Amino acid sequence: MKPYPIHCVSIVIPVYNEQDSLPELLRRTTAACKQLAYEYEIILVDDGSRDNSAQLLEDAATQDGSHVVAVILNRNYGQHAAIMAGFEQCRGEVVITLDADLQNPPEEIPRLVEQAALGYDVVATVRNNRQDSAFRRWPSRLISLMFDLLTCMTTTPLRLLSIVGFSLAALGMLFAFALIVLRLAFGAEWAGDGMFVLFAVLFVFTGGQFIGMGLLGEYLGRMYSDVRARPRFFIEKVLRNQPAAPAPVVVVDGLTSSHTSTSSDQVQS
């Protein structure tokens, strides 16, 4: 494992209706980042908050000398999309993600960076005593995981309908073939007054219905894949405080004068 140089550390925090905790979050995160021996930036992504969170982020980003980068999304896209939007704005070699509710203590940032500087590609933490109810933690995780595994990366559940349909249709045709053979071998009395023939026809038609549903599901699955190719989020604006370009040097009567200042860079899309 070979250590690699670090010049800048980026902290990415998704924010959604966190106006009450934002001042404390900014204070603690800034205090932790000041302990670093590297440059740092604190990227806060407002995920369509309905309270005053976006305005607080803009105010923090436009302060002189601020290390805060405010990324404002045009609506709510969810936590993972907000994190990805923050990743797009990162300039650091090391990226750390935190939750805005302060259940991930910002004071751990120096320790994470220290481990990353040793050459690790990924540094993970384990959260203890998280303040969520058991009902929120376990059932929601299991349900989300189940639906993600079934629908997020595959159309296999839709194709299972076709597989079941073909199986039923094949079983019905085999049943019908067996009835024909038995009818020829044992006579009409063995057929049970057409009862077994009815079962064979029912299997074939039921299988055909499942095949049709499976084909329809395949079309829907391909349409879903095409729709997912669209952007996962739209950024309304980005506010980043950065040094302005140095003013040109002016020479007046042999005296050299120059002026530099800082400005807030705002990007809208």
C-alpha angles and dihedrals in degrees: 000000000000122000115234128207120263121203102164137019121209122204114200118197124174113214129200120167094334101136093130095054099036098087092052091043092053093046096050095040093049091047091052093047092051088066090063122099090219139070113270143191129197110214113195117186117202106213098202096295117193095208130060095287096111093053091049090053092049091050092050093048095050096052116112112268093006119158091199120114113197116206112187118196118205092235143349114299102161134263098284094051090049090053091051089051088054092049090057090060097047120119098174129099089225121051123194124187124207137176118244094227091075093239085123102062111228088211088080092066096093091051092050092050091047091056093044090053089061089069104267115148093207129024115190133187134207118228117223127197095005109190098230123115118253089243090059097043106049111025093041092049093049094046093046092047092049095051092042092053092046101043112013103070106014144040092209095119089057092048091051088071090061091046092052090046095052090046093053093044091049091048090051093051092047089049091051091049090050090050091053092051093047091046091056093044102044105021135241095304092070094059092075097233093301097306094123092046089055091055091051092051090046092054092050095049093043090051090051091054092052091048090054092049090049093052090049090050090051090055090049091048093053091047089051091052091051092049091051089061088077118098113283092222144005120225114219096192144336123215118196127168109220137155114275121237112275114263116247116268112257121203116202119176092337093311119120118219130179135165132201130185142168126248140182115250114214123189121188129192 
